[in-house]
């Protein structure tokens, strides 16, 4: 693939000469055009010979026709051999020189047509000869345009022959000579324009080939990167599954024994400090267990293996429970929590554990990053399109705009959290965002420094229970739900 890309780029670096691969493409197209034009040139030679037979000796006409046919057959064989050689090892330079020589010989052959009617005194055969050679010159200029040297080699003998014929047979040769020179100059101009057009077309085609090659290479690289990512994700999942078991087993023992020691179930400690140590061990173990659970939840969400256990969930009830659970923590920090939930909100079809985790994480962050004496506002209600939203806004110090992508990434923590050494793994918001997206919802984080932060979670209309279809009891069928919100 890389070789194909390099070859295409090498072709594009040339303007038509000096690049072997580019010249080969020109030679290939030229040979194909010439092979396809041989039958037409044979037909033209036959028509001209038939017309000239009325004024020239038949032997002379047949000799010229045989020469023309032989030359065209040699040219056909030569170009067919060129096309065959192009498929293998091919050096364009000697073939280019042979092509110019062959086309020059062909031009001489066509120019020899003046010998057929050189003795004629009638104006009709002269006109026939004049316009026949102009027609052949025009066709040759178009067909040989891909190799400019071949155009000159073919047209110069014809031009000289026509000019000599005019001077030999005309009483006033100057006007006709000017017409002939202008006509052949025009043919050369058309040939140059045709060459430029074909060169541009070939360049565009090679650009397309290069683009396709680069796209194929990019796709191959992407497939390889995806394969490695899948292997890495599988290895990560296996590692987390193994480590979660290996860590939780001793961690449960640590939590259990530290709780026994903290509660002094078997008697008081001889040294009172041991009770404080036991409490520290227990709280550290709980923090470690929560961190392990968060890592596992995030890994399952990122791997798409988090299975939603969907049921009818009341968003207002979940918010009420979470605010009650975190109320004591807010009171300790003198933070006021205010809720504004629209009345009679219907239930939503969602995973209650996931919705509760979303609300707990957002409320915990709001309380953690709000200074004492601040406020946290909790809102829930309808969206404009019929969905339901959850909004949690605080009056904390806020997050700089350039740090929002950081806090939404795994293990990402803002400068404020690092400066204040707040506890946290940086997994809360990524887990919340992943869980919301699993429900088909949207997660929006708005923040302004020294003003506060607001997080808005929106559940789509198809998850609102009022929008679900009714149970079909028609014709005595057993009750069944025809569909459910996804």
N, C-alpha and C positions, 0 to 999 in steps of 0.2 A: 504494500500500500504506500509506504514512504517512497519507494522507487517510482511509482506512478505519479505521485505528487511532484517529485523532483523533475521528472521528465516533462510534465506539463508546464512547470515553471520555466524550465530551460527553453521550451518552445516559445513562451510568452516574452522572454527576454530578447528575442530576435525581432528585427523588423522585416524579415524576409530573406536575409542572407547572413551567413556566418554561423548559423545554428544548424547542426546536422539534422536534428529531428524535425526542425521546421522545414528545411529544404526537402526532406523526404516526403513530408505531407504535400508540399507543392508539386513534387514530381509525381506522386501517386495520382493526385487529382488531374494533373495535366495528361498523364498517360491514359487514364480512364476516358477523358474527353476525346482524345485523339482516336482511341480504339472505336468509340461509339460513332465518330464522324467518318470513318473510312467508307462505309457503304454509301453515304451521301456524296462524298467526293468521287467515288467510282461512277455514280449515276450522273454527276455533273460532267465528268470527263466523257462519258458515253454520249450525252446530249450534245456537247460541243463538237465531238467528232462527227456525229450524224449531221449536224448543221454545216460543218466545214466541208463535208464530202461533196456538197453541191458545187463548190468553187475550187477545191484543191484536188490534186491527184489522189486517188484512193490509196495507192501504196504509201504515200507520205502520211496520210491520215491514219492508216492502220499502224504504221510504224510509231507515230506519236502516241496513239492510244495504247499500244502494247507497252511502250516505255512508261506511260502514266500508270497503267495497271500494275506493272512490275514494281514501280517505285512505291505505290500505295500498299501493295502486299508486303513488301519489305518493311515498310513503316509499321504495318499492323503487327507483323511478327516481332519487330523490335520492341514495340510498346507492350505487347503481351508478355514478352520475356522480362521487361522491366518490372511489370507488376508482380511477376513471380519472384523476382529477385528481391523486391522490396520487402516481402514477407520474411526474408532471412537476413543474412549479412549483406548490407548494401552501402556502397560508397557513392554518394550523389554526385561528387565532382566529375569523375570520368563519364558518367552517364549523362550529365548535363552537357558536357562538351560533345558527346556523340549525338545528342538530341539536336544541338545547334547545327552540327554538320549535316545531319539527315534532313532537317527542315530547309537548309540552304540548298541542298541537292533537289529537294522537292520544288523549291522556288524556281530553280533553273529549269526543271522539267516543265513547269507551267509556263515559264517565259519562252521556252522553245516552241510554244504554240504559234508565235508570230511567224515562224518559218513555214507554217501551213499556207498562209495567205499573203506572204510577202510579195508574190508575183501578181496578185489580183489587182485589177484596175477598177473594179466595181466598188461603190461606196458601201453597199450592204454588207459584204463580208468583213470590210474594215470596221464597220460599226459593231458587228457581231463580235469580232475579236476584241475590240476596245472594251465593250461592256462586260464580256465574259471575264476578261482579266481583272476588271474592277470588282466584279462579283466575287471572284476567287480571292482577291486581295482582302476584301472586307471580311469574308468568312475566315480566312487565315488569321487576320488580326484579332478576331474574337477568340478563336480556338487556341491560339498560341499565346494568349495574353499572360498566362501564368509564368511563362519563361520569356522575359523581354528580349533576351539575346536571340532567341529563335524567331521572334517577330521580325527583327531587323534582317536576319539571315534569309528569311522567306520573302520579304517584301522588296528588298533592294534589287535582286535579279529581275523581278517582275517590273518594278518601276523603270529600271534601265532598259528593259526590252520594249516596254510600251513607249518610252520616250524615243528610243531609236526607231521604232516603227513609225511613230508620228513624223519624225524628221525625214524618214525615207520615203514616205508616201504622201505627205501633205505639202501643198504649195505654200501655206502659211502656218508653219508648225508652232509658232509662239503661243497663240491662245490655247491650243490643245495641250501644249506642254505645261502651261500654267495650271490648266484644269487638272491634269494628271498629277502634278506636284502638290497642288492643294488637296486633291482627293487622298493621296497617300499620306500627306501630313495629317489629315483628319483621321485616317485609319490608325495612324500611330497614336494620336491623341486618344481615340476611343479605346485602343488597346491598353494604354496607360491607365485610363480611368477604370476599365474593366479589371485590370490587375489590382488596383487599389481597392476596388469593391470586394474582389475575391480575397484579398489579403485581410481586409477587415472582417469578412465573414469567417475566414479560417481562424482569425484571432479570437473572435467571439466564441466560436465552437471550442477552441482550446481552453478558453476561460471557463466555459461551462464544464468541460471535462475536468479541469483542475478543481472547480468548485465541488463537483460530484465526488472526486477523489478525496478532497479534504473532508467533505461531509461523511463519506464512508469511513475515513480514518477516525474522525471524531466519534462516529457511532461505535466503531470498534473500541476506541478508548473508553467511551461511556459504558459500553457493555462490560468491559473488563473492570472498570471502576465499580460498576454496580455489583458485579460478581464478588469483588473483594469486599465491598460494603456489606453484602448479604452474609458473606462468610464471617466478617467481623461482628455483625449483629448477632449471628447465631452463636459465635464464640462468647460474646458478651452475655447473651441470654443464658447460655450454659453456665458461665462463670457466676452470674448473679444467682441462678437457681441453686448452684452448689454452695456458694458462699452464704446465701441466706440461711440454708439449713445448718451449715457449719458454724455460723455466727449465732443464730437464734438458740441453738441447743445449750451452749455454755452461758449465753446471755440470760436465758430463762433461769438457770441455776443462780447466776449472780443476783438477778432481781429477787428471786425467792429468798435466798439466804440473807441478802442485805435487808430485806423487809423484816425477816425474823429478828435480825440483830438490831434493826432500828426500833422495833416494837418491844425489844427485851422480853420476848416470850418465854425464855428459859432463865430469866432472872436478870437483875441489873448488872451493868458492866462494872468491872472493878475500877476502870478508868473512865470517867465521864466523857472524855473526848472521843472515846470509841463510838458513842452514840451519834455524835456529829459526823464522824467519818462514815459510819454506816448509812446515814441519811444522804451524804454526798455520793456514795457509791450507788445507792438506789436511784437518785435523780440522774446521775450520769448514765446509768444503764437504761433508764427510760428514754433519755435523749438519744442514745445510740440506737435503741429499738425504733424510735420514731424516724430517725434518719434512714435506717435500713428499709423501713416500710415505704418511705418517700422515694428512695432510689428504685425500689422494685415497682412501685406504681408508675413512675416516670418511664422506666424501661418498657413496661407493658404497654403504656400509651404510645410511645414512640414506635414500638414494633407492631402496633395494631393488634395486639393480643389482649387488650383490656375488654372483657366481655361485660356489656351492660345488662344488669338484671332489672329490666324495666317494669314499672308498676305505676299506679296512680299516686302522684306525690303532690302535696299541698306546699307550694312555695312559701306562703305566709307562715304555715306551721313550722317549716324548717328554719326560717329566719328567726322566729320567736324562740325556738329551742336553742339556737346558736347564741343569740343575744343573752339568754338567761345563763348559758354555760360560761360565757366570757364576761358576765356582768361584774363578778367579783374582781377580776383583773382590771377592768376599767375603773372600778371604784378606787382601787389602790393607787391608781395613777391620776385620780380626780378628773377622769374623762367622762363627758356626758354623751350617752348614746341615745339618739332620737330616731324613731322609726315612723315611716309614713307608708303604709301598705293600703292599696286600694281595696275597698270592701268587696266581698263575694267574688274573689278571684277563683276561677275553676281550677281543678287539679291539672297537672301536666303529666304526660307519659314520659317518665324518666327513671334513671337509677337513683334511688333515694340516697344511698351511701355516697354516690358521686356528687349529687347536689349539695348534700350536707358538707362534704369535704370542701367543695368550692366556697360555700358560705363561711365555714370556719377559717379557711386559709385567708380569705379576704378580710374578714373581721380581725383576725389576729394581726395581720400586717398593719391594718388601720390603727389599731390600739398601740402596737409596738412603735410605730413611727410618728405618733401624735404626741407632742409634749404635754406634760401635766397641765390641766386646766383647759385642754382643747376639747373638740367635739367630733363625734362620728355620726353621720347621718345615713340611715338605711332606708331605701325606698324600693318598692316593688309595685308593678302595675302592668297596664296594657301598652303594647306598642301600636304604632299607627296602622300596621298591616294585620293586627289581630294576634300577635304573639305576646309573650310576657317577658318582662325585663326585671333585672335585679341590679340596683345601683348602691354602691357603698362609697361615701365621700368623707374624707377627713380634713382636718385643718392643720395638717403637719407641715413640715418644711418643704415638701414636694420633691420631685425628681427632675434634674436637668433634662432637656429634650434629647441631648446626645447620649444619655445613659439609659433611655427607655429600652432600646434594643438589648442592652446588656442585662437589665433586670429580667427581661423576658426569656433570656437564654438559660440553658441548664447551668447551675452553679454560679450564675451571674449575680453579683451584689453591687449595689451602688456605692459611691464614695461615702455617703452619709452613714450607711450601715457599717462600712469598714471603719470609719472614723469613730463611731460610737461603740464599736465592738459588740454590736447586737448579735444575739444568738440567731443562728439560722444557717441553712445549707444552700440557699439560693435556688431551691427546687419548688417552692410554693406556687409562684406565678406560672412557671412552665407546666406544672401539673394541672392547675386550674384551666389554663388555656387549652391544654390537650383534652381534658374532660369535657369542656364546653363544645369544642369542635367535634368530639365524638357524638354529641347530641345534635349535631347539625346547627349549632348556635354560633354566635359571634362574641368575641371578647375584645373590649376596647379599654385602653388605659390612657387617661388624660391626667396631666400633671403640670403644675406651674410652681416654680421655686418661690418659697415664702408665702404661698397661698394654700396649697394642699393638693391632694390626689383624689381622683375619682375613677372607679373601675365600674364598667357597665357590662353586664352579661345579659344577652338576649337569647331567648329560646324561640325557635320558629313557630309559626301558627299551627303547623301540622302536629305539634306536640301538645297543643291545648286540647283538653278532653272534650270541650264543647264542639270542636271541629271534627271529632270522630264520627263516622257513620253510625246509624242506629242498627240495633240487632234485628236481623231479618227473621220474623216469625211467620212468614207467609206460607200457606199450604201445610201448616202443621209441622213444619220442619223443626228439628231440634235447635235450640238457641245456639247461634254461632256468631262470632264477630267476623264480618265480611272482610275487614281490613283494619289495620291499626297504624297509628303514626309511627314513622320510622325515624 
